[in-house]
Amino acid sequence: MPDLAQEQLMKLSFLAIGKQHEAYVKQGVEEFTKRISKYYPVEWHIIPVPKNSGMLSEMDLKKREAETILQWLKQDDFLVCLDENGKQLTSEGVALFLQQKSNASIKNIVFLIGGAFGLDETILQKAKFKWSFSQLTFPHQLVRLILAEQIYRACTIIRNEKYHHK
């Protein structure tokens, strides 16, 4: 089903604002990232919270984070923002999404997890897709683990491998 030549061209990048992975998610994120790398080149970048963030208003903090995020993004990146107001997908929907982007010869998909207050509007406007995991609120560290697991699950669905049981 998948075209391996095209798939190898597409890279997956995970960006997250915040602290390095906490011990309780680090092992899982690393394991799923290693598994994803069998399908796509993949990398994580943890962007530190701006200095003096505790002294900034929510709006100013989001703007400062946005300035930093913009430095990480490239013109041709396909930006996927994780956002509570985004579209919810099934695991099969995530697989279809990845496959469609691969078939469209997208070079790099950037999955972005914002800071404690979400993403600034300037970043959301740049998003080609906004994705919501759930109507529930999750700790940002846990979102990293869920993201890595769901992308791995999508890869196995594309390849019709047995990890995903339905």
C-alpha positions as CSV (number, residue, x, y, z in Angstrom):
1,M,0.0,0.0,0.0
2,P,2.5,2.7,1.0
3,D,5.1,3.9,-1.5
4,L,8.4,3.5,0.4
5,A,10.3,5.8,-1.8
6,Q,8.0,8.7,-1.1
7,E,7.7,7.8,2.6
8,Q,11.5,8.1,3.1
9,L,11.3,11.7,1.9
10,M,9.0,12.8,4.6
11,K,10.4,13.6,8.0
12,L,8.4,14.0,11.3
13,S,9.4,16.7,13.8
14,F,7.9,17.0,17.3
15,L,8.3,20.4,18.9
16,A,7.1,21.1,22.5
17,I,7.3,24.1,24.7
18,G,8.4,23.3,28.3
19,K,10.8,21.3,30.3
20,Q,12.7,18.2,29.1
21,H,10.7,15.0,29.3
22,E,9.9,14.0,32.9
23,A,11.1,10.6,34.0
24,Y,7.6,9.2,33.9
25,V,7.2,9.9,30.2
26,K,10.8,9.9,29.0
27,Q,11.2,6.1,28.5
28,G,7.9,5.9,26.7
29,V,8.6,8.8,24.4
30,E,12.0,7.4,23.6
31,E,10.6,3.9,22.9
32,F,7.8,5.2,20.6
33,T,10.2,7.6,18.8
34,K,12.6,4.7,18.2
35,R,9.7,2.7,16.8
36,I,8.6,5.6,14.5
37,S,12.1,5.9,13.2
38,K,11.6,2.5,11.4
39,Y,9.0,4.2,9.2
40,Y,10.1,7.9,9.1
41,P,13.0,10.0,10.1
42,V,11.9,11.6,13.4
43,E,13.2,14.1,15.9
44,W,12.1,15.9,19.1
45,H,12.9,19.5,20.0
46,I,12.0,20.7,23.5
47,I,11.9,24.5,23.5
48,P,12.4,26.0,26.9
49,V,9.8,28.3,28.4
50,P,11.0,31.9,28.0
51,K,13.0,33.4,30.9
52,N,11.0,35.3,33.5
53,S,7.8,33.6,32.2
54,G,6.2,33.7,35.7
55,M,6.3,37.5,35.4
56,L,4.6,37.7,32.0
57,S,0.8,37.8,31.4
58,E,-0.7,34.8,29.6
59,M,-0.9,36.9,26.4
60,D,2.7,38.1,26.6
61,L,4.0,34.6,27.4
62,K,2.2,33.1,24.4
63,K,3.7,35.9,22.2
64,R,7.2,35.3,23.4
65,E,6.7,31.5,22.9
66,A,5.4,32.3,19.4
67,E,8.6,34.3,18.6
68,T,10.7,31.3,19.6
69,I,8.6,28.8,17.7
70,L,8.8,30.9,14.5
71,Q,12.6,30.6,14.6
72,W,12.2,26.8,14.5
73,L,9.8,26.6,11.6
74,K,10.9,26.5,8.0
75,Q,8.9,27.9,5.1
76,D,7.9,24.4,3.7
77,D,7.1,22.8,7.0
78,F,3.6,21.3,7.2
79,L,2.6,22.6,10.7
80,V,0.2,20.6,12.8
81,C,-0.8,22.4,16.0
82,L,-2.1,20.4,18.9
83,D,-5.0,22.6,20.0
84,E,-8.1,21.9,22.1
85,N,-10.2,23.5,19.4
86,G,-8.7,21.3,16.6
87,K,-10.3,18.4,14.8
88,Q,-10.4,15.1,16.6
89,L,-9.3,12.0,14.7
90,T,-9.5,8.3,15.1
91,S,-6.3,6.3,15.0
92,E,-7.2,5.2,11.4
93,G,-7.8,8.9,10.6
94,V,-4.2,9.7,11.8
95,A,-2.9,6.9,9.6
96,L,-4.8,8.3,6.6
97,F,-3.6,11.8,7.4
98,L,0.1,10.6,7.4
99,Q,-0.4,8.6,4.3
100,Q,-2.0,11.5,2.4
101,K,0.8,13.8,3.4
102,S,3.4,11.2,2.3
103,N,1.6,10.8,-1.0
104,A,1.5,14.6,-1.5
105,S,5.3,14.6,-1.1
106,I,5.3,16.7,2.0
107,K,8.9,16.9,3.2
108,N,8.5,17.7,6.9
109,I,5.5,17.5,9.2
110,V,6.0,19.5,12.4
111,F,3.7,18.5,15.3
112,L,3.7,21.4,17.8
113,I,2.7,21.2,21.4
114,G,2.3,24.6,22.9
115,G,3.0,25.9,26.4
116,A,0.8,25.9,29.5
117,F,-1.6,28.4,28.0
118,G,-1.7,27.0,24.4
119,L,-0.5,28.6,21.3
120,D,-0.6,32.3,20.2
121,E,-2.9,33.1,17.3
122,T,0.0,34.0,15.0
123,I,1.1,30.3,15.3
124,L,-2.4,28.9,14.9
125,Q,-2.8,30.9,11.7
126,K,0.3,29.2,10.3
127,A,-1.0,25.8,11.0
128,K,-2.1,23.7,8.1
129,F,-4.0,21.4,10.5
130,K,-5.2,21.7,14.1
131,W,-5.5,18.5,16.0
132,S,-7.3,17.9,19.3
133,F,-6.7,14.6,21.1
134,S,-9.7,14.9,23.3
135,Q,-12.0,17.3,25.1
136,L,-10.2,16.3,28.2
137,T,-7.2,18.3,29.5
138,F,-3.9,16.4,29.7
139,P,-0.6,17.4,31.2
140,H,1.7,18.6,28.4
141,Q,4.2,15.9,29.3
142,L,1.6,13.2,28.8
143,V,0.5,14.8,25.5
144,R,4.1,14.1,24.2
145,L,3.7,10.4,25.1
146,I,0.2,10.2,23.5
147,L,1.5,11.9,20.4
148,A,4.4,9.6,20.0
149,E,2.2,6.5,20.6
150,Q,-0.5,7.6,18.2
151,I,2.0,8.4,15.4
152,Y,3.6,5.0,15.9
153,R,0.1,3.4,15.9
154,A,-0.7,5.2,12.6
155,C,2.5,3.9,11.0
156,T,1.5,0.3,11.9
157,I,-2.0,0.8,10.5
158,I,-0.5,2.1,7.2
159,R,1.6,-1.0,7.0
160,N,-1.2,-3.3,8.2
161,E,0.9,-4.5,11.1
162,K,-0.6,-6.1,14.2
163,Y,0.1,-3.4,16.8
164,H,-3.4,-1.8,16.3
165,H,-6.2,-4.2,17.1
166,K,-9.7,-3.2,16.0
